[in-house]
Each structure stands twice: as structure tokens, then as C-alpha cells.
Amino acid sequence: MTKENQKPTHRDVVPSVINFLSDELFEGDYKEQPMYLQEIFELLMHTEFGDDINLRQKILSCLRTSRNLVETLSPFSEKQIYKACSSNRKLSQ
């Protein structure tokens, strides 16, 4: 059976999160993401599309998730995060 056809288990969650974080660290400064999102969403709220309660709830959820990620990773340096992701990524492959 190929890997694509196997049903994921709870043990697959952590390696997937590690891969996600590792990929995100290469895409730019994740610590600035909440501010980037807030700036984009504030501009959007001044448009006709921004006057939608469902959209506003999704915006707030995205901001909260982004802020929580930054807060969770804030005690660690980018070097520590990179090292942890790199070593754990090798273990999960």
C-alpha cells in the first residue's frame, strides 16, 4: 500500500505540524504575520465586502490563530525552532 492510500494516525500529527512550521520559517518572518494580516483585514473592512459578519468572524479567527502561533513560539529563537524542526523532520521521514 502506498503512503497516499494509508489512513493517517494520531502519530502523524506531530510530524505534519513540524513540517508545516519548518516550511513557514522559510517563507518569511512568521512573527510579523499577525500585523500583516491585521493591516490587510483593516483595509478590507473599509470595503463593501468587509461589511459581512461571517467574514469578520473568519478574520478574527485568522488573527487569533496567527497571534497564538507567534505567542507559542516566542520563547524560542529562530535558530532553536529551525534546529528542532530540522532534527524532527529527519526523524519523521
N, C-alpha and C positions, 0 to 999 in steps of 0.2 A: 504494500500500500504506500502510495506516495505521501509526502508530508502534507500536501494540499488537501488530501482526502481524509486525513486523520482529524478526529474531533479534539479540539483544544481542551486541556485540563486546567485546573487551578494553578498547577505548577508552571504553566505557560505565561501567566500574567506578569510576573516579575521580569522575566527576560524581555517581554514585549515593552514594558514600561521603560526598562533600561535602554532598549534600542531607540524608543521614542525620545527620551531625554538626550541621548547621545547625538541623535540626528538634529535635535533642536539646538544644541550647543554649537553646531557647525553652521547654523543658519543666521547667526547674529546674536546680539546681546539680548538674551531672554529677560534680563532684569528690566529692560525698558519696554517690554511688550505691553504691560498694563497701561502705561502712559500713551503708547501709540494707539492702543485700542480706544482709550478714553477720548483722545483727540479726534479720532475718526468718528466715533459714536456721537460726540457732541456736535460735530458738523452735520452729521446725518439727522440728528434730532431737529435741526432747523429747516428740514425739507418736508415736503408733503408725505414722503414715506416714513419719516420719523414720528409722525403723529399716529402711531399704531401701538396699542398697549401690548400686544403679543410680541412685536418687535422689540419694544423697550424691555420687556421681561427677558428676552433672549440676550439682549445687550448686557443687561445687568448680570446675568448668569455667566456670560463670557468674561466679563471684567472680574467677577468674583473668582472664577477658576484660575484666571491668569495671575491674579494677586496671590491666591493661595499657593500656586506653584512657586512664585518668587519668594514668598514668605517661608515656605518649606525648605527651599534650597539656600536661603540667605546666610545661614550659619557657616556654609562651606564656601571655600574659594573655588573659582572656576577650574583651577588645576586639580583640586581634590575631586570635584564632580567628574571631570574628564577622566581622571585616573580610575575612579570607581566604575564608571560606565565602560571604559575600555577593558578593564580586567573582567568584569562581569559579562560583557558581551562575548568575550572569548570563551568563557565557561558555558554560555548558552548555545554556542554553535556546535 
